[in-house]
């Protein structure tokens, strides 16, 4: 039996921009915040903009709202962009928010350090425009969406592997006694070949075991059972605002020993 037949179909991850993008602008300069806010409201999708002039104000905003995107100035009076990113990443409500660094600092090390620590895009303050903000916004949101989709697929694959491991263990538990009994009856044929009744009885036992194996294979191919098993392997996309539901138990496939109606007792 091909493993491909029982694995769920993989669907291509579709990236969609939210109908409403909740944006947090973190910058200690009021004029820079106003400029960025004006550009955000001019984008070709609806936005809701919140402003913070310090990391303290940013932390307060994170506690009260959920944001899709954070524009973050690197140099702040009470910290820097790396510290701000850590605060965002450890916030349970906003840890999945996209982060765009906006700074007038042209130091490449700052940009590289920010990207390595979880920043999704970068805009130089001297190059802030409607086009650069739109590009950075879409790019950051797409990166987060793809990353979340990858995590979901990884979790789903892990659950599928768990189901298959559990199913394989049950197969082993059922195949062993059936094959052992078949081998025992095959070996007995030599001793009873002169006794027609005993020979027929031994052959009947072998036929019964073969019938059980056929039933076993039919059960594996049963589509309803596969659909039921993979129902427990599906993982809903993560939602930061809700707590994950407890994992449902892996379904236990009924034992098939003695399933075939024509079998005789061993």
C-alpha positions, 0 to 999 in steps of 0.5 A: 500500500502506498503511503501517499494514498493515506497522506492528506493533500497539501494545499498551497498556502494563500497569502491574503492581506487582512481587510483591516490592518491594525498598525502600531507606530513607535517613534519618539518624534511626533512629526515622524509619526505623523508623516508615517500615519498619513502615508498609512492612511493613504494605502490601498487597504484600510488601516487602523493606526495607533501611536507610541512615543516610547517603549513604555507607551508601546508596552501599554498599547500591546497590552490593550490591543492586537496589531498586525504590523508594528513600525519601529524606530530603532533609536528610542529614549528608553531603549532601542529597536532590539529591546522593542522587538523582544518586548513584542515577541514575548507579548502573548497577544502580539508575538505574531505581529509583523515588524518593520524597522524605520530609522535614519541610521544607515549602519548596515550592522543595525539593519542586519542585527534587526533582521536576524532578531525577527524584524521582517523589513526595513525602511530608511527614514530618508526614503519614506514614501507611500511606495516604500511603506506599501512595499514594506507593509506587504512584504512584512505581512507576507513573511509572517503569513508564510511563517505561520503557515509553515508552523501550521503545516509542521504541526500537522505533519507531526500529528500525522506522523503520530497517527501513523506511528500509532497505527503501525504499532497496532498493525504489528500487534495484530500481525505477529499472532496471525503470522505465528499461528500460520507458521505453526499450522504450516509446520504441522502439515508435515506431521499430519499429512497422512491423516486426512482429517487433521490435514484438512483442519490444518489447512482450514486454520491457514485459510482462516488466518489468510481471511483475517489478513484480507480483512485487515487490509480491507480495513486499512483501505477503508476511506471512512476510517482514514478520514476519521483518523486524519480528522484528529491530525488537522491543526487549526491555524494559530490564533494569538487571541485564543487559547489552544484546545486540548488535543483530542485522543488518537482514535484506536482502531478496533481489533480484527482478530476473530473478525472474519465470520468463517474463521474457526477457533485456533 
